[in-house]
């Protein structure tokens, strides 16, 4: 029950953060999305059947004798075992395999193959908010979807999206627009449209840290979380429409008190930066950790979040993390802060990048999405974060953490100087 309460604490924390000093909420009340206990319709009561009337005849009716033993050569009765059709689970988790699958010409088993499968299954709409793009098979699948009547739209970053599309090896956005697919960027902002989420048919959400690029899928360590839920899809679609209409950054409206759902007993909260102050929510989660904290971080420069993890380590919580090597020793990096506080941290072993942005708390809560743990990401960029409380999903993320921890390097002597 402790885990379930922790997400409620986060929801209350965000609501409290929206109150001014006089205690009056500035957010209009929005009725939460309703949840239904069962999709099984009630069975209507039936009328009592009318009695069977046997007509009178002169010839007595002889009823056959019913026994358990088959008579003569009569065939044995055929019994059918009912077929149990498993209910598709509402989630899937994928991790890139850059050290084993590193050929972008081979789709089998890759995240790209999973994504194309969802594109090919879409019937009505595919709405995308994704930072960069250079995978031609994905472009071709989107064009095929457009040609069969699916509404395809893509919101991207200006520099890392449409401007980079003119570089060698790119041109995939040009393929889309040439086929009549609308693509918009974030209108020259200095901050980034850094999201990586897709919405299929207002029913399925694809999110995580993975850019739809050769590097993102075939060279970097990344993760994808797929959620099959119209409630979660509605939350993301609302954010997509904000981006599509040009509402960027902290001026975008925050309606964080409606951005949650419970799926099969799993509480899920969705946050969008910069309007929802995502890092403050993560600090509230970390402060509630009782057993363990694990993190995988491409960029971790936020001192308050680092300090909250270090404080929990001081209280006996088992804290470990893996940093992307590139930039981990920069001035703004908090790797030194962890190391000098005696919290075990390593540099990743991928010759490319560890690009994940993952926190796992108490083997139950998972935080993932596009948000790097930095003030720029939290205060200026367009980002999304998913927080869910599910031990089965957490076990998969812990398995990935352990794999990357074992591949990572210990800090070399003299690399970090503690004062």
PEQUI-V638565 format. One record per backbone hydrogen bond with DSSP energy under -1.0 kcal/mol. CO is the residue of the C=O (numbers start at 0). NH is the residue of the N-H. If there is no record, write none. Layout:
CO:NH, CO:NH
This chain:
0:4, 1:5, 2:6, 3:7, 4:8, 5:9, 6:10, 7:11, 8:12, 9:13, 10:14, 11:15, 12:16, 15:18, 19:22, 23:19, 70:73, 89:227, 91:225, 93:223, 96:99, 96:100, 102:105, 106:109, 109:113, 110:114, 111:115, 112:116, 113:117, 114:118, 115:119, 116:120, 123:150, 124:200, 125:152, 126:198, 127:154, 128:196, 134:138, 135:139, 136:140, 137:141, 138:142, 139:143, 140:144, 141:145, 142:146, 143:147, 144:149, 145:148, 150:125, 152:127, 153:183, 154:129, 156:161, 157:162, 158:163, 162:165, 163:166, 166:169, 170:174, 171:175, 172:176, 173:177, 174:178, 175:180, 176:179, 181:153, 183:155, 191:193, 191:381, 194:130, 196:128, 197:205, 198:126, 199:202, 199:203, 202:228, 203:199, 204:226, 205:197, 206:224, 210:212, 211:133, 212:216, 213:217, 214:218, 214:219, 220:354, 221:95, 222:208, 223:93, 224:206, 225:91, 226:204, 228:232, 229:233, 230:234, 231:235, 232:236, 233:237, 234:238, 235:239, 236:240, 237:241, 238:242, 239:243, 240:244, 241:246, 242:245, 248:251, 254:257, 255:258, 257:259, 258:269, 260:267, 262:265, 265:262, 266:388, 267:260, 268:386, 270:384, 271:275, 272:382, 276:280, 277:281, 278:282, 279:283, 280:284, 281:285, 282:286, 284:287, 285:288, 290:317, 291:361, 292:319, 293:359, 294:321, 295:357, 296:323, 298:372, 299:333, 301:305, 302:306, 303:307, 304:308, 305:309, 306:310, 307:311, 308:312, 309:313, 311:316, 312:315, 317:292, 319:294, 320:345, 321:296, 322:347, 324:327, 326:329, 333:337, 334:338, 335:339, 337:342, 338:341, 343:320, 345:322, 346:408, 352:220, 355:297, 357:295, 358:366, 359:293, 360:363, 360:364, 363:389, 364:360, 365:387, 366:358, 367:385, 371:373, 372:300, 372:301, 373:377, 374:378, 375:379, 375:380, 381:193, 382:272, 383:369, 384:270, 385:367, 386:268, 387:365, 389:393, 390:394, 391:395, 392:396, 393:397, 394:398, 395:399, 396:400, 397:401, 398:402, 399:403, 400:404, 401:405, 402:406, 403:407, 408:346, 411:414
